[in-house]
Amino acid sequence: MIRIVLADDERMVRTALRVILDAEPDLEVAGEAATGAEAVSVVREVRPDVVLMDVRMPEVDGIRATERILASVPEPRPRIVVVTTFENDSYVYDALRAGAAGFLLKRAAAEDLVGAVRLVSRSDSLLYPAALRGLAAAYAPRRPAAAPPWVARLTEREAEVLRLMATGLTNAEIARRMGVGPATAKTHVAAVLAKTGARDRTQAVIAAYESGFITSAGSPR
């Protein structure tokens, strides 16, 4: 059973999400919060697998709440998905930088919502490559004059894997694209995360954009 916490200051939104999620046999809404501060408290109490986090909430916004949850909740930490009205939003990019595993639009279809929860619960990231490129182009810090040390430490295979991760491919898809076994692809992904210092795939891709390893045009430097 995948346990979920809903964090949104609009009761109607939380109710609609609960109806959709509780209708699935493998999903359970374990708690709700109307503010970012409440979200942190509820997550600490119920220890969910996934948090659906609105970015714009009173008292403590979704960005700060994401940071506090990931900094204070012991492993296994929940996977946080930012729920937003607009995809081209600085709040979304800041939440991804803070550690959110991905984002979902509030207008998403019910099946997309359910699929997103299941996806991130498996430790995959919810990446929309075109949207992330746009966010990076608009909101990423200015590219450093020199590439960070981790770029030089990547092997050719690892560099290829990072570029494929930025296109939104899963481990299985990366394995097929590279002509290797799933275990080998998983090993390469783990090495990329370790060398970039990233918590997950989303963080690694953001690091690739912010370092200039991949440009906002989608091509490697």
Secondary structure, 3 states (H helix, E strand, C coil): CEEEEEECCCHHHHHHHHHHHHCCCCEEEEEEECCHHHHHHHHHHHCCCEEEEECCCCCCCHHHHHHHHHHHCCCCCCEEEEEECCCCCHHHHHHHHHCCCEEEECCCCHHHHHHHHHHHHCCCCECCHHHHHHHHHHHCCCCCCCCCHHHHHCCHHHHHHHHHHHCCCCHHHHHHHHCCCHHHHHHHHHHHHHHHCCCCHHHHHHHHHHHCCECCCCCEC
